[in-house]
Amino acid sequence: MQVEEQQNEHTLDYKGQTYYFCSDHCKKSFNENPEHYLTHERGFVSERKVAIVGTGNVGTTFAYALMMSGLANDIPLIGRTPEKVKAHVMDLNHGMMFVPPTRIYEGNYSDCRDADLVVITAGKPQKPGETRQDLADKNTEVFRQIIPEIARYNPGNLLIVTNPVDILTYAAIKFSGLPMNRVIGSGTVLDTARFRYLISSHCEVSPRNVQGYILGEHGDSEVPIWSNVRIGGVPLRQYCPACDKNCPTGELEDIFSQVKNAAYEIIKGKGSTYYAIGLALVDTAASILRNENNILTVSTLVDGFYDIHNVCLSIPVLVNKNGVAKTVKIQLEDAEANRLRSSADYLKGILDKLDIA
């Protein structure tokens, strides 16, 4: 496909997107091989707007990772404490000479109006002694206030990050009135990344060579799908006997235990998790903004996957510019399917106690 040059000397159009370049060299490299440049190089940024609602550790780390990625050039930060938002905006803008051209600024809900994606990290943290139900009660009320305002300005894609993310993804669908495919939660994208990393570390291969999923709730009832784990395309159950490590079978469950307890361990050490989720959000946003058709384990409203209905949880779905394009029906063993249904039942138990019409 031909690259179209615009009047602006640092601007090119390609496949319906406008790209801005920080130098003539970058522009020339893009012109010579656009697909290679998009995959491997820095120095450009597409004309896309991503609004971030919530300026805590997760929201601001995502903003930092997003400006580094070149995925968007317009990033309003929307928070409830003006002084804090202003400080984050100043801090990020002071690094602007080191990243692709990006506009980061203090915003309000009206700045969601023409955003290609709105990412919501706003909410109250879970306090010591509080249950998941307590947290759901608090943040459902937060969403009852903010989601209609956001949806009033932007009927596009919403990416929910606030915990408990499965409950709040469901609440966002109900409060926004948007099509269910347009409202997705970060779900178990991070849990799946942890799963693959820990398997790769144990088996001494690159995480990129590991395929496998964590499904269900982003929380204690999540389910490892061991039957689908592959290393270099080889099913784990074939790979392990051929490996010379001779690991005890119990080590697999130890790996999953580390996945499930990772957040607790990190929170105990430094208060909260934000680096890996920030990167996971960039990856999810890229699949939407670049129409990449990636298969991700985001939280979505499920209707029929292994007889699960009317609850949001993570299953493998195809994610593109329309949000969730379709469900990928992977084969689960009976025990895995039963655990997934139990996870759904747990989430429904929380939903039943909430006032969500």
ABEGO torsion letter per residue (X at the ends): XBBBBBABAABBBBGGBBBBBABAAAAAAAAABAAAAAAABBGBBBBBBBBBBEABAAAAAAAAAAAAAGABABBBBBBABAAAAAAAAAAAAAAAAABBBBBBBBBBAAAAAABABBBBABEBBBBBGBBAAAAAAAAAAAAAAAAAAAAAABABBBBBABOBAAAAAAAAAAAAGBBAAABBBAEAAAAAAAAAAAAAAAAGBBAAABBEBBBEBBEAABBBBAAABBBGGBBAAAAAAABAAGBBAAAAAAAAAAAAAAAAAAAAAAGBBAAAAAAAAAAAAAAAAAGAGBBBBBBBBBBGBGGBBGBBBBBBBBBBAAEBABBBBBBBBAAAAAAAAAAAAAAAAAAAABBBX
